[in-house]
Each structure stands twice: as C-alpha cells, then as structure tokens.
C-alpha cells in the first residue's frame, strides 16, 4: 500500500507542475487580453494594437493547445487511474462546453491572422472575453474534480 502511494505521488505530483505552468500562461493571456480590450476603438494602421493582437493570438493558441493536448489528458488519466467515474462523467459535460469556447478562440485567431481590419475587434474581444470566462470556470471545475480531489491520496 505504501508503495502504491509512493508511485501515485511520483506519477501525479508532476501534474501539479503542469497545471501551475498552464495557469501562469492563463494569467499572461489575461493580462494581454485586458491591455488590448481597454481600448475602445481601433483604427487601421494602429501598430501597437496590431502587435498586441498578434501576441494575444499566439498566447491564446498556445493556451488552448496546452489545455487540449497536455492538461486535459493528464486530468482525465488521473481521474481514470483513481477510478473516479462520477468526476469523469461530470467532466465530460464540462469538456463539451470548453470545446465550444475553443471554436470561438480559434475563429478569433484565424480572423485576425488574415486581416488588418480592426473595425470589429472591440466586439470580437467582448465575445472572446465571455468565452474565456466560461472556459476558465469549466477548467477550474475540471481541476477541482480530477486533480485537487485526489491530493490527499498523493500525500
């Protein structure tokens, strides 16, 4: 039994580091998002806004990708290894909501990689902000259900 606890700690203790790095990238994404969305109007040729927008898009794609290809997989694997069927079922529903926000994020990125027209940026940022708020809430619930809930089993 002690050996099982040790291997669980070795196996899942690293997930905390992955989540911590991911949440730091979320914070950087939010800082960039807020800096850009503070502007009420954007004009063509606004180099500063264009640079901030490109950086936001890169951070957005990196964050979304890390969630889908690293963090969620780890969380789901952890839930399966701990046999947490109830949490996994609840997370299936959360993941569907996250998927919808992924579409919004990718559409935003694709649109602003293809154009220098910033006339609808304020409106698009508002829509993206709502999607990110929903996404972060669902992700936080997934972390609580599939990782934080097992912390005592890792100690």
C-alpha positions in Angstrom: 0.0 0.0 0.0 2.8 2.4 0.9 4.4 1.6 -2.5 1.1 2.4 -4.3 1.0 5.8 -2.5 4.6 6.5 -3.5 4.0 5.6 -7.1 0.9 7.7 -7.2 2.8 10.7 -5.7 5.6 10.2 -8.3 3.1 9.7 -11.1 0.7 12.5 -10.3 2.8 15.0 -8.4 4.1 16.3 -11.7 0.6 17.1 -12.9 0.6 20.0 -10.3 3.6 21.5 -12.1 1.9 21.2 -15.5 -1.2 22.8 -14.1 0.8 25.6 -12.4 2.7 26.4 -15.6 -0.6 26.4 -17.6 -2.3 28.7 -15.1 0.6 31.1 -15.3 0.1 31.1 -19.1 -3.6 31.8 -18.4 -2.6 34.8 -16.3 -0.3 36.1 -19.1 -3.1 35.7 -21.6 -5.5 37.6 -19.4 -3.0 40.5 -18.9 -2.6 40.7 -22.7 -6.3 40.4 -23.3 -7.1 43.2 -20.7 -4.4 45.5 -22.1 -5.9 45.2 -25.6 -9.6 45.3 -24.6 -9.0 48.6 -22.6 -9.0 50.4 -25.9 -12.5 51.3 -27.0 -11.7 52.0 -30.7 -9.2 50.6 -33.1 -8.0 52.0 -36.4 -6.2 50.7 -39.4 -2.5 51.2 -39.1 -2.6 51.1 -35.3 0.8 49.3 -35.0 0.7 49.0 -31.2 -2.8 47.4 -31.3 -1.7 45.1 -34.2 1.4 43.9 -32.2 -0.6 43.3 -29.1 -3.3 41.5 -31.1 -0.7 39.2 -32.7 0.8 38.4 -29.3 -2.7 37.8 -27.9 -3.4 35.4 -30.7 -0.2 33.5 -30.1 -0.8 33.2 -26.3 -4.4 32.2 -27.0 -3.5 29.4 -29.4 -0.7 28.2 -27.0 -3.0 28.2 -24.0 -5.8 26.4 -25.8 -3.4 23.9 -27.3 -1.8 23.1 -23.9 -5.2 22.6 -22.4 -6.3 20.1 -25.1 -3.0 18.3 -25.7 -1.5 18.3 -22.3 -3.6 19.3 -19.3 -7.0 17.8 -20.0 -5.3 14.5 -21.0 -3.4 14.4 -17.7 -6.5 15.3 -15.7 -8.6 12.6 -17.4 -5.9 10.0 -17.0 -5.6 10.9 -13.3 -9.4 10.5 -12.9 -9.3 7.1 -14.6 -6.4 5.9 -12.5 -8.2 6.9 -9.3 -11.4 5.2 -10.6 -13.3 8.5 -10.2 -16.2 7.6 -12.5 -18.5 10.3 -11.1 -16.0 13.1 -11.7 -15.1 11.8 -15.1 -18.8 11.9 -16.1 -19.2 15.4 -14.9 -16.1 16.5 -16.7 -17.4 15.1 -20.0 -20.1 17.7 -19.8 -17.6 20.4 -18.8 -15.4 19.4 -21.7 -18.2 19.9 -24.2 -18.6 23.5 -23.0 -14.8 24.0 -23.3 -14.9 22.7 -26.8 -17.3 25.4 -27.8 -15.0 28.1 -26.4 -12.2 26.5 -28.4 -14.0 27.2 -31.6 -14.5 30.8 -30.6 -10.8 31.2 -29.8 -9.6 29.6 -33.0 -12.1 31.6 -35.1 -10.8 34.8 -33.4 -7.2 33.8 -34.1 -7.9 32.8 -37.7 -9.8 36.0 -38.4 -7.1 38.3 -37.0 -4.3 36.4 -38.7 -6.0 37.1 -42.0 -6.8 40.7 -41.7 -5.6 44.1 -40.7 -9.1 45.4 -40.4 -9.6 46.1 -36.7 -13.1 47.7 -37.1 -14.9 44.8 -35.3 -12.1 44.0 -32.9 -13.8 45.6 -29.8 -16.9 43.5 -30.5 -14.9 40.3 -31.1 -12.8 40.9 -28.0 -16.1 41.1 -26.0 -17.3 37.8 -27.4 -13.9 36.2 -26.8 -13.8 37.5 -23.2 -17.2 35.9 -22.5 -16.0 32.6 -24.0 -12.7 32.7 -21.9 -14.7 33.4 -18.7 -16.8 30.3 -19.4 -13.8 28.3 -20.3 -11.8 29.2 -17.2 -14.7 28.4 -15.0 -15.1 24.9 -16.6 -11.3 24.3 -16.5 -11.2 25.2 -12.8 -14.0 22.8 -12.1 -12.2 20.0 -14.0 -9.0 20.7 -12.0 -11.0 20.5 -8.8 -12.8 17.3 -9.7 -10.0 15.4 -11.3 -6.8 16.6 -9.6 -7.4 18.6 -6.4 -9.9 15.9 -5.2 -7.1 13.4 -5.2 -4.4 15.5 -3.4 -4.9 13.6 -0.1 -4.3 10.3 -1.9 -1.0 11.6 -3.2 0.4 12.8 0.2 
